[in-house]
Amino acid sequence: MRKGVKVTLVGGVFAVMVGGAGYGAYNLVNGVTGGGGSPGAGPKTVKAGPPTSGEIGETTKKFFAAWAKGDARQASYYTNNAEAASTLLTGYREDAHLTKVKLVPGKATGAVVPFSVEATVSYKGKTEPFAYDSELTVVRGKTTGRALVDWQPSVVHPDLERDDTLETGEAAAPPVQAVDRHDQVLDRKAYPSLGPVLDQLRAKYGDEAGGTPGIELYVRRADEDAGTKTLLTLSKGKAGRLKTTLSAPAQRAAEKAVAQHPESSVVAVQPSSGEVLAVANHREDAFNAAFEGKLAPGSTMKIVSAAMLIDKGVTKASGPAPCPDFAVWQGRRITNLTGMAPNESATLSESFARSCNTAFVKLVDEDGISDESLTEEAQQGFGLGLDWKVGVTTTDGSVPASPGPDRAMNVIGQGQVQMNPLNMASVTATAMTGAFRQPVIVPRAMDDRELAQARGLPAATVGQLRQMMNRTAVSGTGAGAMAGLSGRIGAKTGSAEVTGQEKPNSWFTGYREDVAAAAVAQEGGHGGDTAGPIVAAVLAAGS
């Protein structure tokens, strides 16, 4: 990895226009000091309560003046974390090659002050303007009573997180031109969900792809595996070509589907190969929850639980799985979805298709089932939690051995189980084929990385899982979402209750021919209502 140059804004003409009650308007030019005494000379009296509008305006004015002048020490004096602020602002100035800084506050909303930054970055004879927007919040110092900027890295630039740095110079990695399985170019403008993925692919495979680095201003992440994010290009490098397993039609459908629902994510994989066909997120925080999320998967986990019950000889698809109104496990009372009629003569297939919680809870007390049984099935049968090497950062599922009430809660996808759409799409792919094929987004031939291995599922178990998932898709809880899809289909719905949420997280996973997909929509309600249509849209697009 090439070492860049840390970026900092340095002084220049500094104009400030502050709006809002009690602020007034004024202009400041370089040379304005922090006023109010030197750093370390605290107030004589300790004030309490929220900062007044006047204090907010004064603190903002002095902080901006020192920042624009390039005086990191003075600027940090007006924050509630002087050490962290000084470190970032010093680096921001000394290594940035950014000059002619202009900071313009907008109208404050309470203690929050939005502002814009305009500057010029110059490096080895190349010069480009650089502009962005950010915001800060003014709070009351806990020990000093002073009005201070609540220090966050995002004050300096909105893309900065803890311990990130801004750097300029030779790019940390050459650019890459990522292409899909059909050689169609994948870029973040056409496929915005791929932004974090493309950044990581560039960081990991830029050198191997054969490109040459340019000169850039970029965010270097504290986590090296997360790659870098380019903010400004001063000199273009030569992009290397990187083949991925993605499918542009599937990716397009995934992007469109999640756009309809906030806080939603989806992944599609090819069961016959384990190759990732699509990954999309619609989230305010831009987090790649599709690959890195950790959420209870609700009743989609019953695919793994049903396989455990079949493999352990407890029951089978056509065997008994009574569905009472409620079940009690070690003092915890567990019920079904509102309105579900009890059925004491139900089979496992029927209880699976209806998503009956109590049927699964009652069966975890049968001979042969232990606290470790679900963990073993998840790892050995479905390859969960085995350090997947997908090609970018992923979280690979967690199904811990759980004594007490969580043993029952785990089998219905609550308790301590944590998954994301990548994990559940892989679970569905394994249920379809019986073979665990670790998901990949870059072909293994690119770097000969070691992929996770698991024994997979017996053929008899696979046949029963497919029968139950087909029943769910045709006449069970997944029928509404899967209506209109032809060919070999199967599905499983899930609703995961989360403390503090009015509505549960909506989960859905399904397959159609050689495509398996899974989605989650946080606070989306029942699985078939929100996540179901997302999955159905991706399955309809194919590969």
KAJOPE-V804001 format. One record per backbone hydrogen bond with DSSP energy under -0.5 kcal/mol. CO is the residue of the C=O (numbers start at 0). NH is the residue of the N-H. If there is no record, write none. Layout:
# KAJOPE-V804001
co->[CO;CO]
nh->[NH;NH]
This chain:
# KAJOPE-V804001
co->[1;4;7;9;10;12;15;18;19;19;28;37;39;44;51;52;53;54;55;56;57;58;59;60;61;62;63;64;65;65;66;69;70;71;72;73;74;75;77;80;81;82;83;84;85;86;87;88;89;90;92;96;97;98;101;102;103;105;107;108;110;110;111;111;112;113;114;115;116;117;118;119;119;120;122;125;127;129;131;133;135;136;138;138;140;145;145;147;148;148;151;151;152;152;156;160;164;165;166;167;168;171;174;175;176;177;178;179;183;184;186;190;191;193;194;195;196;197;198;199;200;201;204;205;206;208;211;211;213;213;214;214;215;215;216;216;217;217;218;218;219;221;222;223;226;228;231;231;234;236;237;239;240;241;245;246;247;248;249;250;251;252;253;254;256;257;260;262;263;264;265;266;267;267;268;268;269;269;269;273;274;276;277;279;281;281;282;286;287;287;288;289;290;294;296;297;298;299;300;300;301;302;303;304;305;306;307;308;308;309;315;315;316;318;321;322;324;326;328;330;331;331;333;336;338;342;342;345;346;347;348;349;350;350;352;354;355;356;357;358;359;360;361;362;365;367;369;370;371;372;373;374;375;375;376;376;377;377;378;379;379;382;387;389;389;391;395;397;400;402;403;403;404;404;405;406;407;408;408;409;412;413;417;418;419;420;421;422;423;424;425;426;427;428;429;433;434;435;439;440;442;443;443;443;448;451;457;458;459;460;461;462;463;464;465;466;467;468;468;469;470;470;471;471;471;475;477;478;481;486;487;489;491;493;494;495;497;503;504;505;506;507;508;509;510;511;514;515;516;517;518;519;520;520;525;525;526;529;530;531;532;533;534;535;536;537;538]
nh->[3;167;97;100;99;14;25;107;22;23;31;40;41;46;55;56;57;58;59;60;61;62;63;64;65;66;67;68;69;70;69;71;74;75;76;76;77;78;148;84;85;86;87;88;89;90;91;92;93;94;96;121;9;119;117;104;115;18;109;111;112;137;108;113;135;105;133;103;131;101;129;98;121;127;125;122;120;118;116;114;112;149;140;147;144;140;147;138;79;150;154;155;155;156;159;163;219;6;217;4;215;1;239;177;241;185;243;182;179;186;190;193;194;197;198;199;200;201;202;203;204;205;208;210;209;240;174;237;170;215;233;234;168;217;230;231;166;219;220;228;164;223;225;226;220;218;216;233;214;238;211;176;242;178;180;250;251;252;253;254;255;256;257;258;259;260;263;521;281;519;279;517;276;277;270;515;272;273;274;439;269;246;267;265;262;263;285;288;290;291;292;421;394;418;299;300;301;302;303;304;305;306;307;308;309;310;311;313;314;312;318;347;348;347;323;342;335;333;331;332;328;333;326;339;340;322;345;320;350;351;352;353;354;355;476;356;359;360;361;362;363;363;364;365;368;369;372;401;375;376;377;378;379;380;380;381;381;383;382;454;455;385;389;440;441;390;384;417;402;405;406;407;407;408;409;410;411;411;413;412;297;416;397;294;423;424;425;426;427;428;429;430;431;432;433;456;436;437;275;244;445;446;447;448;450;437;461;462;463;464;465;466;467;468;469;470;471;472;490;473;474;475;475;477;478;478;481;482;484;488;512;510;508;506;496;504;500;524;495;520;493;518;491;516;489;514;511;268;509;266;507;264;505;523;528;529;531;533;534;535;536;537;538;539;540;541;541]
